[in-house]
Amino acid sequence: MEAIWFCLVAVMLAGYVVLDGYDIGAGIVHLLVARSDLERRQILKSIGPFWDGNEVWLIAGGGTLYFAFPGLYASSFSGFYLPLMIVLWLLMLRGISIEVRNHIDSPVWKPFWDVIFAGASALLAIDFGAALGNIVRGAPLDAAGDFFLPLWTDFRPSGEVGILDWYTVLVAVTALCALLLHGALWVRLKTEGPLQTRSRDLAGKAWWAVGALTVIVTILSFRVQPHLWQSFIERPWGYVFPALAMAGFVGISLSGSEVRAFLFSALYLLGMLTSVAFGLFPYVLPSNTDPNLSLTIYNTAPGEYGLRIGLAWWIPGMALASAYSIFTHRKFAGKVQSS
């Protein structure tokens, strides 16, 4: 049961990145491709019916994590308290900026909230990327599973580590570029005219940056976290996940269809995140000091009976959430109006 729940949490978090990733990405490109208030409103309209529903997957993922691996939840939410509070504030700022931007017609009010929206979106991508880098690198866990991380120390991914070091910063930059690409492809899909053209051009430039960073981060991840190598050596079937990421990345460039290019971007993100999950298994938070102190699916999960009962409730609940997501994306498919 622990392995099943590990897969469910991994898929949920990957699904969140794909879904909320495109509206976070739309926020990142908000001021880069829009040249007028009309174009900025088009970008906001492209994500308007979806962004709050997409964030449900983050809440559901956190709730699932709390239920399935309470030991990890307790450890990570205390050790990563500062970045988690930053995420909370950034999510609130994004929501506020979307909701209140058009309440006052002022030459100061709208540009102010446009900057907040774009800045909060970019910082969210950076924060999520740094969090992923911390999970891959590991934390200085003690025998009780507790740890504390300062914001930074000497910027090395070993020894007395902080939340930020050269590796986690590199992962954060990669996440920023990947979601920028994802968002640009979304705006390209949902708009027409000059805005669509600029989004297409930005996506083309971001594609090269994402490709270079993906190669660099992959190589360095195997050096920073040796357990990744061990997982792929012991279970070579897991190479299917990096293959999916590679297929998605190549497909973005080769696809002549707006829809297929966006779907290939989603496949790239899914492949990358599931590759990380596969490589870390059975760890949920490695220790960077002593591997024996790492948090795993076995020492952080509750009893099997609780996991079985939880699964019986989780399936219908997530089926409803999935049905709602499918309905909204079908209902509001197509180009946004330019008015």
N, C-alpha and C positions, 0 to 999 in steps of 0.2 A: 504493500500500500504506500509506503514512503516514496518509492520510485515513481508510482503513478502520480502522486501529489506533486513531486518535484517537476514532472513533465507538465502538469497542468499549470503550475505557477509560472514556469518558463514560457509556456505558450501564451498565457494571459499577459504577461509583461511584454512579450514580443508583439502581441496584438495591440497592446496599448501604444507602443512606440510607432507602429505602422499607422494606426488611426489618428491618435493625437499628434503624431509626428508631422503629418501633412499640414495641420493647422498651426502647429508651432513653426514649421518651415515657412508657411505663408506669412506668419508674423515676421520672421527673419528677413524675408525678401520684400516686406511691405514698403519700406522706404527706398529699396534698391531698384525696383522696377516700375513703381507707380510715379507718375510725373504730375498728377493733378488730384484734386479732391475726388473727382469722379472715379478715377482709376483706383484710388485708395478705398473708396466705398465698394467698388467691385470686388476687391480682394476680401474685404470684410463680409460681403454678401456670399462669397463663395464658401466660406466656412461657417456662416451664421447658423444654418440648421443643424450643424454637426458637432461643433466644438465642445459644448457642454455634455452631450451624449458620449463623446469620445473619452472625456475625463472620467466617466463612470468606470471605465476599465481600469484606471489607476486605483480608484477606491476599491473596486472588486478585487484587484490583485493584492492590494494591501490587506484586505480582509481575509482573503484566502491564505496569504502568508501567515497572518496572525493565527488562523485556525490550524493550518497544516504543520507549521514549524514555529511554535510559540517561543522556543529557545532562541532561534535566530531573530525573531521579531524583537524580543526583549533586549538582546545584545546590540543589534544594529541600530535600533531606535534610540538607544542611550549613547552609544559610541559615535554615531553620525548625527547627533542632535542638531548641531549648527547647520550643516548642509540641508537637512530635512526641513528646518525652519525657513531656510532661504527658499527652498522649493515651494513651501506653503505660501510665502509672501509673493513670490513671482506668479504663482497660479492666480492668486487673488488680484494682483495688478493687471494681469492679462484680461481676466473676466471683467473687471471694473472698466478698463479702457475700451473694451468692445461695447459694453452696455451704455456708457455715459458719453461717448465721443460725440454723438449727434444731438445731445440734449441742448446744447447752446451753440448758436451760430456765431462764432467769434474767430477772428484771425489768430488768436492766441490759444483758445481752448482746444480746437481740433488738432493743430500741430503738436501741442503738448501731449495729448493722449496718443497720438500716432507714434511719437518717440517712446513713450512708456510701453506701448504695445510691442514695438519692434525690439526695444531693449530687453524687456522681460522675456520675450520669446527666445532671443539669442542667449541670454543668461540661463534660461531653463535648459536649453540644449547643452550648454557647457556644464551645468551642474549635473545633469543626468550622465553625461559622458565621464566626468570625474568620478561619479559614484560607481560606474561600471569599472573604471580603472582601479578603484580601491578594492572592489570585490575580486577582480582577477589577481591583483598584487597580493592581497591579504592584509590582515590587521594584526596588531600585537596583542593577541588574545592571552588572557591568563587562564589559570586552571578552572576558574569559575565561569569562563566564557565572556568575561568583561574586558573592555578596552576603552581607551580614551585617545583621541587623535587631535592634536592642535591643527590649526589651519595649514601650517607648513613648518618644516624644520630646516634641513640642509638641502632639500629638493632631491634627495636620493631615494630610490624605491626599496631601500633595505636599511636595516638598523633602526634608528629612531626616526620613524617615518611620520609624515603629516598627511593631511587630506590631499594636499597638493605637492607633487614632485614632478620631475620631468616626464615620467611615464604617464601619470594620471592627467597631466596637462595635455600631453600629446593625444590621449584618448578623447579628452574633452574637445580638442580642436577637430578631431576626426568626426565626432558626433555632430558638432556644429556644421561642418561641411556636408555631412550626409543628410541632415535634416534640411539644410538649405537647398540641396539638390531635390529632395523629396517635395519640399514646399514649392519650388519653382516649377516642377513638373505638374503639381496640382493646379497652380495658377494658370499654367499653359493649357491644362485640360479644361478649365472652367471659364476661360475668357477668350476674347477675340480681339483682333486689331493690333495696334502698337503694343498694348500691354502684353498680349500673348507672345508677340515677337521678342520683346525684351526678356520675358520669362524663359523663352526657349534658348535665347543666347546665353543668359545667365546659367541655365542648367547645363549647357554645353561646356562652359568654363569650369563649373563646379564638378562635373564628371571627371575631369582630369585630376583635379585636386583630391577628390575622394579616392580615385584609383591609386594614386601615389601614397596617400596616407594609409590606405588599407594594407598595402604591401608592407610599409614600414611598421605599422602597429602590429601586424600579424607576426612578423619576425621578432620584434622586441617582446611581444607577449609570451612567446615560447621561452625567451631568456629570463624574463621576470618571474614567470610561473612555470617551473619544470613539470608540474603535474599535468599540464595540457598535453605535453608530448606523451606522457605515460598513458593517458586516456586514449589517444588516437592509435598508439601502438598496440594496446591491449584489445581495443575494439575498432578494427579498421573500417567496419561498416559505417562508422561515424563520419567518414569523409564525405558522405552524402550531403551533410549540412554545409561545409565550405563549398561543395560543388553547386549547391543551390544559390549561394551568395554570388559565386562567380558567374553562373548563368544569368542571374538577375542583373548584375553589373554590366555584362556584355550586352544583354538584351536591351538595356536602356539606350545604348548608342546605336544598335542595329535596327531597332524598331522604328518604323515610319509612322506608327499610329500613336496618337496622344494617349489613348487609353492603355495600350500595351506598354508604352514607356513608363507610365505611372505604376502599372501593375508589376513591371519588372523591378522598379525601385522598391516596391513593397517586398518583393521576393528577396532582393538583396538584403534589406534590413532583417527580414525573418531568418535568412540564412546565416547572417553574421551573429545574431543574438543566440540562435539555437546552437551554433558552433561553440560559442562561449559556454553555454549551459552544459553541452555535452562534454567539453573539455574539463570543466570543473567537477562534474559528477564523480563521487557522491558528496563533494564539498558544497556547502552553501555559503560558507565564509571561511576561506583558508587562513591559517595562522602564518604570518611571515617570519616568526621566530622559531616555532617548534611545530612541525606538521602534526604531532600527536595531540596538540591543543586545538586543532581545527574543528569548526562546527560542521557537522555532516547531517544528511537527512535522517540518520539513525539516532544521533544524540540530541536532536532538537525537536523531534516529532513527538506527539502524544501517543497514547495507546492505540492499537490497531482498531479496536472497536469504535472509538470515536472517529477515526478516519473513515471507516466504512459508513457510519451513519451520516457523517458530513458529506460524503460523496453522493448519497441519495438525495440530499437537499441541494447540493451544488449544481447537479445536472439540470434540473428544471429551472433553477434561478438563472444560470448562464444561458440556457436556451432562450429564455425570455429576453435577456439583454442582447443576445445575438440577433434575435428576430427583430427587435427594435432598431438595431443598427442597420440591418439589411433593408428594412422598410424605409428608413429615412434616406438612405443613400439611393434607393430606387425612386422614391417620391420626388427628390430634389436633384435628380440626374440632369445632365445637360448644361448648357452655358448659362451663366448668370446674365441678367439684363443689364444694359449699360446705363439705365436711368437711375 
